[in-house]
């Protein structure tokens, strides 16, 4: 069955929606505008490599909700999220072109990356799309890699910079600070007992692209003004002083803030790494270190005009 409205489409995982992805989406929107078509994105959930090799798949930069929000902010008209499962993985490259692109989506203009592969066993590539385009009623173009300061912009480069704690490099790759979003849950109240109340945000994935103690800027804490930015300090990790085998969690302490925010959906922007997580001898030693972390984070905001 043919889709009612022809579309301009690009396909990819778009993990992180970095500057390379953003350049691709600008080109998509330009073509869509020129041709009078809606600009659409096809992406996958889960990432194909997560489906086949969950333990070896790249660590996610964005969960699905974060990715969809970023794509929407870039004024994409529609997003097709393909549930990646065994049935989808078995679709041949030829069937993907004729049934999905042509019949189901009615693609008229298609943009893919220079390393794009598709179909069962990844047998499809740009050359196959180019050969099949005319008979299936669409134009196809390839997007070369985006290079900034001699570096190829990629999700892999972003993961490497995050793992190294180089948040300035991450910002250059993403075009914005790296962020994690999530809903605040009830915690163990230990932070409040020791004078540093925290908002606790559970993480959807146990494998983290970064960990440690960070200077952060937070949106979403004030319900009446969700875009108000509040300064704080955050711990991202397993809290080794308190737990032997702790699950990763994001804990955020907002400066001079004492409102109840359980259930609020926060966006936490990571601005600077202060240190790695460390297991301290006792709680008193940890409290001394937390005071130093807070003082260092407050000093960051005094000496920068970023926020």
Buried (B, 14 or more C-beta within 10 A) or exposed (E): EEEEEBBBBBBBBBBBBBBBBBBBBEBBBEBBEEBEBBBBBBBBBBBBBBBEEEEEBBBBBBBBEBBBBBBEEBEBBBBBEBEBEEEBEEBBBBBBBBEBBBBEBBBBBBBBBEEBBBBBEEEBBBEBBEEBBEEBEBBBBBBEEBEEEEEEBBBEBBBBBBEEBBBEBBBBBBBBBBBBBBBBEEBEEBBEEBEBBBBBBEBEEEEBBBBBBBBBBBBBBBEEEEEEBBBBBBBBBBBBBEEEEEEBBBBBBBEEBEEEBEEBBBBBBBBBBBEEBEEBEEEEEBEEBBEEBBEBBBEBBEEEEEB
